[in-house]
Amino acid sequence: MEIILCPLVIALLKALLGNKINKWIMSVLSIATLGLVIKVYFEQVVALNSGVWQTVFDKPWFSDSIRFTLGFDGVTYLLLLLTSILTPIVISSVSYNRHKFIIPLILVMQSALNGVFMAKDGLMFYILWELALIPIYFITLLYSHKDAYITTIRFFIFTFLGSLAMLASLIYLYLKTGSTSFSYEALINIQLSLKEAILVGGGFLLAFAVKIPLVPFHIWQADTYTNAPAQGSMMLSGVMLKMALYGLIRWYMPLCGESISYFQPAIMVMAVFGVVYGAIIALKQNDMKRLIAYSSLSHVGLITAGLFSLTLSGFEGGMLQMFTHGINVVGLFFVIEIIEYHYKSRDLSQLGGLAKHHKLFTILYFVVVLGSLAAPLTNGFPGELMLLKSIFDYNSLTGIVAGLTIILCAVYMLRMFQLSMLGESEIVMNKIDTVKLMPLFIISAIVVYIGLNPQSLIDVIHPSIQHIMEDIANSKGVLS
Amino acid sequence: MIGLSIIFFSAIIILFTGIQKPEKKSKNLTVFSLLVAALFSLFENLEVINTQTLFAWVPSSMLDFNNFRLSMVALVLFLSAIIIGLMPSSEKKGSDLLGLTLFALCGGIIMLGSNHLVMLFLGIEILSIPLYVLAGSDKKNLFANEAAIKYFLMGAFSTAIFLLGCAFIYGGTGTLIFGEMQLKVGFAAHFGEFPILIKLGVILMSVGMLFKISAVPFHFWSPDVYEGSPNRVTSFMAIIVKICGFVAFAQLMSNFEPMHSWYIKWLIPISGITILLGNIAGMVQKSVKRTLAYSSIAHAGYLILFLLIPYAENAQILFVYSLSYGLSTSVMFYLIDKYSTADNFDFTIFKGIFNSNKLDAMALILAVLSLAGIPATIGFTAKYVLFSKAFEYNQWAVVIGLVGSAISIVYYFKPFKYAFVNENLLTNRESSLLQIFYLYWRCYLL
């Protein structure tokens, strides 16, 4: 409970004190949530080894059937960790003139996201899922260009339509329990016929596919990322996409396992197509934010394909990649924010030769780029390897196609680095404060640490993943 | 019952003491009497006071206020107090307008409590006739005149159809009392086939009621009337008339519950079309008032979904839904009234509201989120309970409702496009104490 309340309290503090409190103090304050997450982890560490989703908080909410239940296990822990590491970094990147409203909004969003990852009650999951959408809507609306209204509203309607489909599915499942309970355990025990499972699962999948996004549903993504302020893009791609991937593992697969084999080929094709499609479009982009948007499309496509291969390595690789993709993409947006702030441009055709101005920045930037393109000994590598292996196990053709990402990703990432940093400088230089690079330094440290020691994360999630896979197997087994 | 008497007597007092006095002088008395009446209805509902001996002379086959009806009466009185209290009253117009509003409210309460077709008809008439006058109370305004005439013609027309329906029902069942009607329909259900007279009567009465709550295809009068009438009258029509009309409709239909599977056959398409058309037409409107008119049409569609649910089960959710709809819509009308000028009802009226008045901006955000049914507002709670109940009876109707909610985001969120614009065009307008109280209400989180 305190993990959800803590960001809200800090947001309230900022909203009340206004300009008296600057972003660095806010950033440090928001680390408190990270402390709480780790504290809960050590309280639950023994129980976590069993892999069961522990209930850490439980109170009736509307009535007895809709409860405020919070769960905690390895998967939840990993995502809470990701959110609470990223939030201080995102806050520290806020530029001076706009921090008044954006910081409380980011913190409210963090609180809702924490809730989503911990929610153990269907309706609560839905409500918090929607609540996370409101702050990001206002972040993009308040701080984007004048003409961006259409983009924002398109983003909102797309995701809202998807979540309504999920609501319909949840209500259907609720009625199936005899209108008694929304709790995870009750929903998981429902036996559905194939037709029901396809309809209900379709609702869930629509909500998640819009948010991940999978290819036909991705059209909101690039525009929203480009128009949103950097903080909005960071929160969206760093954490919010993970919400949908998490939803796939935790809610869709165990609840409607009967329908997985029905949807599996289609999702696989969509995801793998998205991997290549995103990468190829990213090759040609000159706007750095757009480039990252499409690279993100490519990366999450790979994760989705890995999850739908339904293998242990696919799940673990997917979880690992969710974590590292969050870290890397926030690092890249951070770099873009710095470049844009100091050079007033993020157009690759105008940039160039920045490496001469600041050595440390160049090194950190390069580390993040390496992490993104999954070079060995960086955090991108182990996850991607596991994912590709599992996709290859599913079908060698999809494996080969998805494997193209290794080359394509290297091409567009290195092209971005080359065009922005190397070559001759023509731009008037502005000095970058070294203090500003602190968050980037932390990100690079995480990139290297996980690259060297991925097992530390896998150990955390392994029991939970196994438990979830059992649930999925049970759910699938009902049919046969 | 006691609420009705209080409102009736205060209406007479305001009408006669207020002759030749400006509206402003009687406003406080009106709001006070509304709140007192609401309070007494609440007490009556909670059985703090016993009024049965006092009103023993009223035959319960005519008017009967049971628990659910009393809470609806309290709600309607409370919402009217908010509408009249929030909206500024003019110096120029006379107090008789407030008196007329209270008389209209009496009609609404009679509709809520009616147990007899004639009482229901009387309620509809008492509600409508003052409203025809009120719609045209802005005498110099051409649009108001148009609205009044249109409303009058349409109202008279729909009442005639309703009366014809009553006649058929009387022919089919031989009674006008709800309870006896229910028995007769129950008998008919045993024989399998319902007499054609009853079926025709139900259809005609429904048409009359659907006119009143402006459901498609009987909605075409409402955008013009809503746009032309003065703001206070519009919000009264959009909230009180709609709630009273629908609750009376639901009570009426509950007598024909054995025919449930027959009448939902044509009510579901009407509801679906109403939701879709209201929301889609709302997207393309330029004027805020017109947009809200279409929003209220869409809400009529959601309300019809209540008829899918057996009457005994839907009392509580109907109350929550009415509360949510009434609160959010009245805030929207209040804001429109505050920021619009005589010739500008565009969405641009909200320009810069976030910088000039934080409290109003918060009220706007909450009202919009609640109307759109975003979680953590009462609008979501209302829609959720409605949809989850209706889902048991018809899945596709609910799916259409969900799609409609998604479409409605397009126009509900339009004010946000301007609200955060950094231009301080507007002078700082102060917020009243009432509004702070109001905000507190709106913040009612789940």
Interface residues (C-beta under 8 A of the other chain):
Chain A: W61 F62 L123 Y126 I127 L128 E130 L131 I134 L141 L142 Y149 I153 F156 I157 F160 L161 L164 A165 L167 A168 I171 Y172 Y174 L175
Chain B: L369 I374 P375 A376 F380 T381 Y384 F387 S388 F391 E392 Q395 V398 V399 L402 V403 S405 A406 I407 I409 V410 F413 F416 K417 F420 L446
